[in-house]
Amino acid sequence: MATNGKADTSSEEETETIISTAIETGESRDRGPTESPRTVVTARDLDVYYGQERALDGVDIEIPENRVTAIIGPSGCGKSTFLRCINRMNDGIDACRVDGELRFHGTDVYDQGIDPVALRRKIGMVFQKPNPFPKSIYDNVAYGLRVQGRAGEVDLDAAVERALRSAALWDEVKDQLDSSGLDLSGGQQQRLCIARAIAPDPEVILMDEPASALDPIATAKVEDLIDDLAEEYTVVIVTHNMQQAARISDRTAVFLTGGELVEFDDTAKVFENPDHDRVEDYITGKFG
Amino acid sequence: MSRNDYQQQLERLREDVLEMSDVVCLRLRKALEALETKDEALAEDVITGDHEINELYLELEGDCIDLLALQQPVAGDLRFIAASFKIITDLERIADLATNLGKYTRWADRDRYPDIDIRHIGTETVDMLEAAMAAYASDDVDAAYDVAAKDERIDDLCERASEVVVRDLLETEAVIAPDDALLDDVERMLLTIRDLERVGDHAVNIAARTLYMVENDDELIF
């Protein structure tokens, strides 16, 4: 396992081939409603250290496909660290060291043959604060495809429209695609960022508190959007808002202090009858 | 509201539900006493006092709704509030049944059926209700199961009592030549037995909600 992402030497094409093969050799994506979803991301005994400090402690988890998985826990419990491990966003941190296994469709995410840029094409990310580029709405959404050199391969206009429709923003911005993304409201900016994340057609969308900076109406729109996105994508969302996790997720993972994943189960089970007293104490506000 | 206040509100809810059950049990015992002694004044006291139970019920219902809306409880807290919400409904209906018993005092002649020990059936039923509330008070799962098991005995007692009434009716040939007084007695006695049996069913509901509250187990519900 690589200590961080800086050592990789492979090309995007190689990574693309490795990941695509892994996806294609998996089970069919078509499944009935009662069938168990297949696993997209698997962690086994995953430890993450920042220098001497352990941020994640032996995490085992299987993230199901086309489901919303919420990650909750107190500040400093490692939930964002785990999220950022999935598409190697921690690679830029020199002191960060990853031990154990983290697999995307069975492929070791930290294998030297994996190019993180290509990985992030399959596993996109949306951040806490809306961060559109100081470009037009159109260019914001097209950015990922252009950077990946795919602007010539795809019908860019169609791809932008599709992404904006998927992000439930098309009807609000279709007549102002040349306007700056920064002119949109906070909630619209966050949906623009979601459109930007899904334009390259990823498989997984990671969201790090995507609605924490939004008012209740914009939050409701993003939550509705997350629910819709799960039909096409696998969504993993970190949130401090437990009611939000309860509302929008299918599965909930509870991390507690020390970077330990204490409970991972169906969301209704976690919020109605958790197995662990420590989880009960945390979600009922008796923690600490 | 601080988390400490929230915990105190939860504890207060439990105390208030228990207080409501104390009042309901007292009303039930009074109704049984009125039936036994044909004390119409005591029966009237039960009947006119029912609005107090209704007001208490509405107050506690409001407390539950406030806790749900403002605290958005989860896990054990959620189950406790949900169970309490259901239990106060059972208690309110038991109070209605006590009111029914009070009304029967005025209209029925208990002496017609010396073989039916309404006091005994009633006392067993109230004891069962108190046991269910004790299980709720102390999160006692075993006691909740005991209440459910005891209901079979109440059902047997009620079934046998009903048989006595029906047999008596047939044997007196009142079917052929009924008089109003007899029909009143038959109807009121059967309703008395049915209402006591229903009190037992509500006690089982309370035990079932207690089991759900403590262990998230819906085995006793229905």
Interface residues (C-beta under 8 A of the other chain):
Chain A: M242 Q243 A246 F271 E272 N273 P274 V279 E280 I283 T284 G285 K286
Chain B: R3 Y6 Q7 Q72 P73 V74 A75 G76 D77 L78 R79 N216
